Amino acid sequence: MKPKYLAIMLTAAMVFALASSSWAGARYKVLHNFGSGKDGYYPSGPLLPGGGGLYGGTNAGGTGSCEDYGCGTVFELVPRINGTWREKILYSFPAYRDGAPWGALIWGAPGTLYGTTTGGPDSDNEVFELSPGSGGWDFDALYNDGLGRGSAGPGLLTDGSGDLYGPMGVGQYKYGAIAELSPGSNGWNYTALYSFCSTYCPDGFDPPTPPIWDGKGNMFGTTTAGGIYKAPCWMHTLGCGVIYEMTPNDDGTWTYHVLHRFLESSSTDGQSPYSGLVMDKAGNFYGATWEGGRYYQGTVFKLAYTGGKWKETILYDFPDCGYGCMVEGTLALDKAGNLYGTAAGGGGNCGYACGVVFKLSPQKNGKWRYSVVYNFTAAGGGLQPFYGVIVDKKGHLFGVTSQFGKYGGGTAFEITP
């Protein structure tokens, strides 16, 4: 073995021996096993809190006529007095024409849900609305561009006036856009705010999630691809991704700014973020990458405005996939400033496919301490927590797994400290 890689492995082992431990006393609870009867299969986005319950979507199952597994569902999970949870199917997608949910759901007007689908009419992804009606929940397709290019989502962002934002439409160069949907008298009006390049785009393309607001009317987000196309970027044909900001102009247009190109200034930077951003009270942003970093297994980073410019700082390099690596899903931030996320890897009995929930805690010396909150195994609690977790005011974590569980269709879970 070459001395360079031996040194990396030894350093990784030392780092993890000092930095990682299980979340002492944490309790894992399955709230629902997907896949029984006419239930949904395979959760396809993070959970959304609301009205004391939890909401989400599955990309298969239900009562629709899409081969053996159905077309997907939107569901609600409601806690019972005895501590168990009851699932209610709000909408079962009937056929291929409406696609299947993917990405996060969001709340719009009181009681109204918005989301995006994959594989709708002519393979176009749609933006949809679900609203409660007298006979159940009513589905309305708000947008698809009809070009068969899979052009909405995953997920959306809304403002206080009811407009919707996110990755929608193919844009000017036919390779995607950040766009706005505004309700009008004759339906919803589509406006492309920024169009991504078609090939070798230095400003990024392929957002993994919708952007987020900064509290001042600006949008911030990540792209998985684009940016740098040469060494030290590994993905020479796709690029390593960027962090971007979009600022509104007085004339109604928006300006797109690249704040950071991954691997631009450091060979140990992360690359390929499959998660979006989360913001703290001070206006700092946090995110994670799937690849790159000191040990080539992903990073957690901070983006802060300091000295008149935006600066990215690596908070953690994943050193050993046995304790988690390759983050998927946007991070969650609790009131104490701790970060939570989900990653591949772990010490379960299914190789690196099981997954973990992890925690990063800020220390007084400016460092961050990593710990594994929960290691998934093939013993019935579900596997592959691809979509991150949410955290409530009590510090309880909620999320979904995409596979396995009692019926093989994934699970919804709670982790209690």
C-alpha positions in Angstrom: 0.0 0.0 0.0 1.3 3.4 -0.9 2.5 5.5 2.1 0.1 8.4 1.2 -3.0 6.2 1.4 -1.8 4.4 4.5 -1.3 7.7 6.2 -4.8 8.8 5.2 -6.3 5.6 6.6 -4.4 5.9 9.9 -5.4 9.6 10.2 -9.0 8.7 9.6 -9.0 6.1 12.2 -7.5 8.5 14.8 -9.9 11.2 13.9 -12.9 9.0 14.3 -11.7 7.4 17.5 -11.7 10.9 19.0 -14.8 12.3 17.3 -17.4 9.7 17.0 -19.7 8.0 19.5 -23.3 6.8 19.5 -26.0 9.2 20.6 -26.3 7.8 24.2 -29.8 6.8 25.2 -31.4 7.6 21.9 -34.5 5.5 21.1 -35.5 4.6 17.5 -39.2 4.0 16.8 -40.9 3.0 13.6 -44.0 5.2 13.2 -45.3 3.4 10.0 -44.3 0.6 7.8 -45.1 1.3 4.1 -46.3 -1.3 1.7 -49.2 -3.0 3.3 -52.4 -3.4 1.2 -53.3 -0.2 -0.8 -50.6 1.8 1.1 -47.8 3.7 -0.6 -44.4 2.2 -1.3 -41.0 3.9 -1.2 -41.1 7.4 0.4 -39.7 9.9 -2.1 -39.0 13.0 0.0 -38.6 14.4 3.6 -41.5 14.6 6.0 -43.4 17.9 6.4 -44.9 18.9 9.8 -48.3 20.5 10.1 -51.3 20.5 12.4 -49.7 18.1 14.8 -49.1 15.5 12.1 -46.5 14.6 9.4 -47.0 14.7 5.6 -45.1 13.1 2.8 -45.2 11.3 -0.6 -44.3 7.9 -2.0 -43.3 7.2 -5.6 -45.2 3.9 -5.8 -48.1 2.1 -4.2 -51.6 3.2 -3.7 -54.6 2.3 -5.8 -53.4 3.6 -9.2 -53.0 1.5 -12.3 -49.2 1.8 -12.8 -48.0 -1.8 -13.1 -47.8 -3.9 -9.9 -46.7 -1.2 -7.5 -49.2 1.6 -8.1 -48.5 5.2 -9.0 -47.7 6.8 -5.6 -49.5 8.5 -2.8 -49.5 11.6 -0.6 -50.0 10.6 3.0 -50.6 12.0 6.5 -49.3 10.5 9.7 -51.3 11.4 12.9 -50.2 10.6 16.5 -52.6 8.6 18.7 -53.0 9.1 22.4 -51.4 5.6 23.0 -48.2 6.7 21.3 -48.8 4.9 18.0 -49.3 6.7 14.7 -52.1 6.3 12.2 -51.6 6.8 8.5 -54.2 8.4 6.2 -53.8 8.4 2.4 -54.8 11.9 1.2 -54.4 11.2 -2.5 -53.6 8.1 -4.5 -52.2 9.0 -7.9 -54.5 7.2 -10.4 -52.3 6.7 -13.5 -49.2 7.6 -15.4 -50.7 10.9 -16.5 -50.1 12.5 -13.1 -46.7 10.9 -12.4 -45.6 10.1 -8.9 -44.4 12.4 -6.1 -40.8 13.3 -5.7 -39.1 15.8 -3.5 -40.5 17.7 -0.5 -44.1 18.9 0.0 -44.7 22.4 1.1 -47.7 24.3 2.6 -49.3 27.0 0.6 -52.7 28.6 1.6 -54.1 27.2 4.8 -54.6 23.5 4.3 -53.2 23.4 0.8 -50.2 21.3 -0.2 -47.9 21.8 -3.2 -45.4 19.4 -4.6 -43.8 18.0 -7.8 -44.0 14.7 -9.6 -41.7 12.7 -11.8 -43.0 10.9 -14.9 -46.2 12.8 -15.6 -47.8 13.4 -19.0 -45.3 12.5 -21.8 -42.7 12.0 -19.1 -43.0 15.6 -18.0 -42.6 16.4 -14.3 -45.5 18.4 -12.9 -46.2 20.9 -10.3 -49.3 20.0 -8.4 -51.7 21.3 -5.7 -53.7 19.2 -3.2 -56.5 20.9 -1.4 -59.1 19.5 1.0 -62.6 19.1 -0.5 -66.0 17.8 0.5 -65.1 14.3 -0.8 -61.5 14.2 0.1 -58.4 15.9 -1.3 -58.6 17.5 -4.8 -55.7 17.2 -7.2 -54.8 20.0 -9.6 -51.9 20.0 -12.0 -50.5 23.5 -12.1 -47.7 23.2 -14.6 -45.8 21.0 -17.0 -44.1 22.3 -20.1 -45.2 19.5 -22.4 -41.8 19.0 -23.9 -41.1 15.6 -22.4 -37.9 16.6 -20.7 -38.7 16.0 -17.0 -38.8 19.6 -16.0 -40.1 20.3 -12.5 -38.7 19.6 -9.1 -37.7 18.1 -6.9 -39.7 20.3 -4.6 -40.8 23.9 -4.4 -40.3 27.1 -2.4 -43.1 29.6 -1.7 -43.3 33.3 -0.7 -45.8 35.2 1.3 -47.9 36.1 -1.7 -48.6 32.6 -2.9 -46.1 32.4 -5.7 -44.1 29.2 -6.2 -40.4 28.9 -7.0 -37.9 26.2 -7.8 -36.4 24.1 -10.6 -39.1 24.2 -13.3 -39.1 24.2 -17.1 -36.2 23.6 -19.6 -35.2 27.3 -19.8 -33.7 29.3 -22.6 -30.9 26.7 -23.2 -33.1 23.6 -22.8 -31.2 22.4 -19.7 -33.4 23.6 -16.8 -34.2 26.8 -15.1 -35.1 28.3 -11.7 -38.5 29.7 -12.3 -41.6 31.3 -10.7 -45.3 30.3 -10.9 -47.8 33.0 -10.1 -51.5 32.5 -9.8 -53.6 34.4 -12.3 -57.1 34.7 -13.6 -56.6 32.1 -16.3 -54.4 29.7 -14.3 -50.8 29.9 -13.3 -48.2 32.0 -15.1 -44.7 30.7 -15.7 -41.6 32.9 -15.7 -38.1 31.5 -16.1 -35.9 33.6 -13.7 -32.5 32.0 -14.6 -31.7 29.4 -17.3 -28.9 26.9 -16.8 -26.3 26.3 -19.5 -26.7 23.3 -21.8 -23.1 22.0 -21.7 -20.0 22.8 -19.6 -21.7 25.4 -17.6 -19.3 27.2 -15.2 -22.3 28.6 -13.2 -23.7 25.1 -12.4 -26.8 23.1 -13.3 -29.0 20.4 -11.9 -30.2 21.7 -8.5 -30.9 18.8 -6.1 -33.4 20.8 -4.1 -35.2 24.1 -4.4 -33.5 27.2 -3.1 -34.2 28.7 0.4 -34.9 32.3 1.4 -32.4 34.3 3.5 -35.0 36.6 5.2 -34.2 39.5 2.9 -35.9 38.3 -0.3 -32.8 36.5 -1.8 -32.7 32.9 -2.7 -29.7 30.6 -2.0 -29.1 27.0 -3.3 -26.8 24.4 -4.7 -26.3 22.6 -7.9 -25.0 19.0 -8.1 -23.2 19.6 -11.4 -21.5 22.3 -13.4 -18.8 24.6 -12.1 -15.3 23.2 -12.5 -14.7 20.6 -15.2 -11.0 20.0 -14.7 -8.7 18.7 -12.0 -9.0 18.6 -9.1 -12.6 17.9 -9.9 -13.2 14.2 -10.4 -16.3 14.5 -12.4 -14.7 16.1 -15.4 -17.7 15.6 -17.7 -20.3 16.8 -15.3 -18.6 19.3 -13.0 -18.4 19.4 -9.2 -21.3 21.7 -8.5 -21.7 25.3 -7.1 -23.4 27.3 -4.4 -25.5 30.1 -5.8 -27.5 33.2 -4.8 -30.4 34.8 -6.7 -31.3 38.4 -6.0 -34.4 40.3 -7.2 -34.1 43.4 -9.3 -36.4 46.5 -9.3 -37.7 45.5 -12.8 -38.9 42.1 -11.7 -36.0 40.2 -13.1 -33.5 38.2 -11.0 -29.7 38.1 -11.0 -27.8 34.8 -10.5 -24.5 34.9 -8.6 -22.1 32.0 -8.1 -20.8 32.2 -4.5 -18.6 29.1 -4.5 -17.5 26.5 -7.1 -16.6 23.3 -5.4 -12.9 22.4 -5.5 -12.0 25.8 -6.9 -9.6 26.8 -4.1 -8.7 23.6 -2.4 -8.0 20.0 -3.5 -9.7 18.8 -0.3 -13.0 20.6 -0.8 -16.2 18.6 -1.3 -18.0 18.1 -4.6 -21.4 17.1 -5.9 -23.8 18.3 -3.2 -26.9 16.2 -3.3 -28.5 18.3 -0.5 -29.7 21.9 -0.3 -28.8 24.6 2.3 -30.1 25.4 5.8 -29.6 28.8 7.4 -28.9 29.7 11.1 -30.1 32.8 12.9 -26.9 34.7 12.0 -27.4 34.2 8.3 -24.8 31.5 7.8 -25.6 28.5 5.5 -24.8 24.9 6.0 -24.8 22.0 3.5 -23.1 18.7 2.6 -21.5 17.0 -0.4 -21.7 13.5 -1.7 -18.1 13.2 -2.7 -14.7 14.9 -2.3 -13.1 16.1 0.9 -9.9 14.9 2.5 -10.9 11.2 2.5 -12.9 11.4 -0.8 -16.2 10.4 1.0 -18.0 13.7 1.3 -18.0 16.8 3.6 -20.2 19.0 5.7 -19.5 22.7 5.0 -20.4 26.2 6.2 -20.9 29.3 4.0 -20.5 32.6 5.8 -20.3 36.3 4.6 -17.1 37.6 6.1 -14.7 40.3 5.0 -17.0 41.5 2.3 -17.2 38.1 0.6 -18.7 34.7 0.9 -16.3 32.0 2.3 -16.8 28.3 2.5 -15.3 26.3 5.4 -15.2 22.6 5.7 -16.7 21.6 9.1 -16.2 17.8 8.7 -14.6 15.4 6.3 -16.1 11.9 6.5 -13.2 9.6 7.1 -14.7 6.1 7.3 -17.9 4.9 5.5 -18.4 2.4 8.4 -19.6 5.4 10.4 -21.4 7.2 7.6 -20.3 8.9 4.3 -21.8 10.5 1.2 -24.5 12.6 2.5 -28.0 12.6 0.9 -30.7 15.0 2.0 -30.6 18.5 3.4 -29.3 19.0 6.9 -31.5 20.0 9.8 -30.5 22.6 12.5 -31.8 22.6 16.1 -32.1 25.6 18.4 -28.8 24.8 20.0 -27.0 25.0 16.7 -26.4 21.3 16.2 -26.6 19.9 12.7 -28.3 16.6 11.8 -28.2 14.6 8.6 -28.5 11.3 6.9 -25.7 9.5 5.0 -24.9 6.2 3.3 -22.5 3.8 4.9 -22.8 2.7 8.5 -22.1 -0.4 10.5 -25.2 -2.3 9.5 -25.4 -5.8 8.1 -26.0 -4.7 4.5 -22.7 -3.2 3.4 -22.7 0.5 2.8 -26.3 0.6 1.7 -27.8 0.7 5.2 -27.3 4.3 6.1 -26.9 6.4 9.3 -28.4 9.5 11.0 -25.6 11.7 12.3 -25.1 14.8 14.5 -22.5 17.5 14.3 -22.1 19.7 17.5 -20.2 23.0 17.6 -17.5 23.0 20.3 -16.0 25.9 22.2 -12.7 25.6 20.3 -14.4 26.2 17.0 -14.3 22.5 16.0 -17.3 20.3 15.4 -17.9 16.9 17.1 -19.3 14.1 14.9 -21.5 11.3 16.4 -23.6 8.6 15.0 -27.2 9.0 16.2 -28.5 5.8 14.6 -27.1 3.0 12.5 -29.7 1.4 10.2 -29.7 -2.4 9.8 -31.7 -5.0 7.8 -33.5 -6.1 11.0 -36.8 -4.4 10.1 -36.4 -0.7 10.9 -35.9 0.3 7.2 -32.8 1.1 5.2 -31.5 4.0 3.1 -32.6 7.2 4.8 -32.0 9.3 1.6 -33.9 12.5 2.5 -32.5 13.8 5.7 -34.4 14.4 9.0 -36.5 17.1 10.5 -36.1 18.1 14.2 -39.0 19.4 16.5 -38.8 21.7 19.5 -38.1 18.9 21.8 -35.1 17.7 19.8 -36.9 14.6 18.4 -35.9 13.6 14.9 -38.3 12.4 12.2 -37.5 10.9 8.8 -38.2 8.2 6.3 -36.3 5.2 4.8 -36.7 4.3 1.2 -36.5 0.5 1.5 -37.2 -2.5 3.6 -39.2 -2.3 6.9 -41.9 -4.8 7.7 -43.5 -4.9 4.3 -40.5 -3.9 2.2 -41.8 -0.5 1.2 -39.8 1.7 3.6 -40.6 3.3 6.9 -41.3 6.6 8.7 -39.4 6.8 12.0 -38.8 8.9 15.1 -35.5 9.2 17.1 -35.9 10.4 20.6 -32.9 11.7 22.6 
